[in-house]
């Protein structure tokens, strides 16, 4: 197994990174919390597939899901009055294995009450520069402008057939039919992403509403959602939302996700009713973000692959 550094140095680098995260938030009065890895429900997003296990007990044999992020439990805490919170958490996602992916990974997730997604981007940039011990410039571009600049068409209006032609020109061959969001995800991951964040912290913001199931819609244009992603040296580091607080709308989106899952041949997933109940009680106006700490450490140590900075990557876990 190749490592970016001897094991003691790697363990120290990881510990130092986590310590610095805690110092950053402690100085700002953000409380560290801990939530379950195992849940009765899972996120319904068709782009994410959870690990499923079973609990066999007196109440019978029940499916349980390893979290793809700690988001739902953290929002339940926010609805109970926790105030600003953060968590360094293990997360699990099926099918994610490669140079920049591992099925189990570490997420830093935090929520700031009274912040919109633009204000949160400022804090994300401050934290990332501090953790990297650098002063990288910050640039922001809308998702729509990014695709218009790179491909010459509008991602909000262009048909899937045109996107497929663009993919073919970029050397991407795909069998079967994809919907518009699948083509956009493919083009972002295979073409656009590698060009982002070169020598700067690049925030892509205001994604299509169809790609932000947990973000509120943009107040000036309901075709957009108040979501951002951060890229550095072609690596996606963070994904953040100005959080949706409307329980009825959130439930409708979960149900729409499951309809899309069925259309794509995926298994529908149980809706987290406890999250919906928390939203009904009242989620404060807030923004939240998840940042991949393993990927950040990979960049910090100038490693060539995620496995080089993991204590036990998937192949030897």
N, C-alpha and C positions, 0 to 999 in steps of 0.2 A: 504494500500500500504506500503510495507516494504521499508525503506530507510537505507542506510549504516550509516547515521548520521542525527541529527536533521536538519530541513530544512535550518536554517540560516547557520549552519556549512557546509552543502552541497553546498549552493549557494556561500559561501566564497571560498570553495575549488575549485569550477569551475572557479570563477573569478580570483583567484590566478594563476591557471593553464594557463588561457588565457593571463594574464599579463606577466607571465614568458616566454611564447612563443614569445610575441611581443618584450620583452627585448632582447631575444636571437637573433632574426632576425634584430632588429634595430641596434644592435652592429656590425652586419656583413654587413650592408648596403643593406639588402633585403627589398624591398618595399611591404607594405601591399596593396592588391587590393580587389575590390568587383565586382562580376560578377552576371548575372541574375540566378535565380533559375529555371525560365521557359524558354524553348527553342523550336524552331521549329523542331529540330532534336534531336536524342538520340544516345547514344552509341549502337553499333550493337552487342556487345559481347554476345554470347548466354548464358553465365553464369550469366548475369545481366538482370533483367527485370525492366523497368522503370514504374513509375506511369504516366498515360495518362489522360489529361483533355482536355477541349475544350474552345476556345475563340470564342464568337459570337459577331461579329461586322459588320461594313459596308462592310468589304471585304468578309464576309461570315463566315461560321462555319468551324473553323480550329482546327486540333489536336495540342496540345502543350504537352511538356514532362517536368516533374520535373527532375532535373539533378540527375544522379547517382553519379556524381562527377563534380567539376568545371573545369575539365581538358581541354575541347575543347575551352571554352572561354579564359582560361588562355593562351593557346597556341596561340590563335589569338592575344592576347596582346604581347606575346613574339615576334611574327612575325612583329609587328608594332614598335618594339624597346623599349619595357618596361624595359629591363634589368631583373635582378634577382627579382622574385616576390614570395609572399606567400599569403595564404588566409585561414581564419577560416570560414568554410562554412557548411551550412546544406546540407545534401544529402539524397536521397530517393531511396529505392529499394524495389520492390515488393517481397513478399514471405519470407522476412527475419525477422523472429520473433522467439525469443528463449532466452536462458540464456545469450548468447553473441551477440544477434542481436536485433535490433529495426528497423521498417520500415523507421523511420526518425532518423538521427544521425548526429554527428559533425565530419567533416573531416578537418584536417590540411593538406593542399596541398602546395608544394613549388617546384620551378624550379631554377636550378643553371646552368648558361651558362658556357660552357667550362668544365663541370664535366662529367666524365663517371660514371657508376653506382657504381663502387668500391669506388671512391672518395666520392660519395654521401652517401654510407653506413657509412663512417667515421663520417660525419656530423649528420646523423640520430642517431648513437650511442651516440654522444656527447649531442644531444638535449634530448634524452630519459633519459640518466643518470642524466642530470640536472633537468629535470621535476620530476623525481622520487627521487631526492636528494640521489642518490646512485652512486657507482662505480662498476657496474657490468662488469665482463669480457666479451669480445666479441669473438664469434667464427663464422667461416664461413664454409659452406659446399655446394658443388654443388648439385643441384636437382638429378642429375644422381647418384652420389655417395650415396646420402641419401637413394634412393630406392634400390640400389644394396646392401647396408649394411643391410637394414631392411628386404627385401624380397628375396634377392638373384637373382634378375633378372634386366635387363637393361630396363628402362622406354622408351628409344628411339627405342627399337627393339622388345620388347615382344608383343605378340598378345593379343587382348582383351580377348580371351578365357582363357589364362593363368592368366590374371588379375582377371577374374571372379572366377577362382578356388582359388586364393589367398584370395579374399574377403570372399568366403565361409569358408575358414579355419579360418578367423578372426571373424567369426560369423555374417557376413553381408549378409543378404538375400535380393536379389533384383529381382523383377519380371520384365519381359521384357528384351530387349537387350539394352546395352549401348555401345557407341563407346569408343575408347581407352582413349580419353581425359576425358570422363565422369568417367571411371573407375579410372583413375589417380586422378581426383579431389575427388572422393569418398574415396579412400584409404588414400589420404593426410588428408582429413578432419576428417575421422572416426578413423584412426589408427595412422598415422605418427605425425600429428600435436600435439597431447596431450603429446608426448614424447620430444618435442622441447623446448628449452629455459629454462631448469631447472637450475636456479641459474646463468644464463648467457643470454646475448643478442645473439640469434642465427639467423644469416642471411643465408637463403637458396638462392642460386643464380644460374644463367644460366639455366633457365627453357626451356622445349621443345618449339621450335618456334611456334608450334600450340597453345600454351597457352599464347602468348604475342602479341596481335593484335596491340599494340601501341608502342612496343619496336623494336629497330633495331636488326638485326640478329648478332650473335656472329661473329667477324671477322675471327676467325680460324675454326669455325664449323657452317655452315648454318643450321644445325639441331637444334641449340640452339639459344635462344634470350637473350639479355642483360637485364634481369629482375631479381629482388630480392624480397624476402619477409622477414620481421622480425618477430620472434616469441619470446615471453617471457612467461614462466610458462604455456606453452601449448596454449597460446592465440596469434592469428595473429594480429599484430599491424600495419604493414605498407607494402605497395606494391609499388615498384619503378621500373623505366625504364631508360635506356639510350635511349632517345626518337628517334623514327623514324622521319626522316625529308623529306623523298622521297614521294612526293604527289602521283605519279602514283602507287607506291607500297601500300601506305596507302589506296587509293581508291580500289585497288584490294582486299585488306584484308577485307575492309568493305563489299564488294560484296560477298566474300567467307563466311563471317559471316552470311549474310542473306541466302545464300544457305544452310548453316548448320542449321539455324533456321527453314527453311522449312522442312528439313529432320527430325528434331526433333519435328515437329508439333507446332513450335512457330511462332508467327506473325513476318514477316520481318519488319524492322524499316527503316525510312528514313535516308539516308546518309547525314551527315552534310557537305554540299557543301561549306559552308563558311570556314570550317576548311581546306578543300582541297585547296581552293583558297589561304588561308593563307600559307599553305605549299608550294604552287607554288611560292608565293612571296618570301619565304625564312624563314624557322624556324632556328634560330641559333643552333649550336651544343650545346645540353643541356641534363641534366638528371632531372627527376622529381619524386616526391614521394607523396603518400597520406598516412596519419597516422590517425588512429582512436582515437580521443581525449577522447571519452566516455570510450572506452576500457582501455586506459591508466589510466584514473581516477579510473576506477574499480580496477585496479591492485594497484594503489597508496593507495587507501583507504581500500584495502584488502576486497572488497565486494564480495559476492558470485554470483552476477548476475548483468548484465548491468542495469536492471530496478532500482536497488538500488541507482544508482548514476545519474539517469536522473531526471530532474525537473518534467517532466510529461511523464512517459513512455506510451507506446501505449495503455495499458489497461485503463488508466484514462485521456488520452489526449482529 
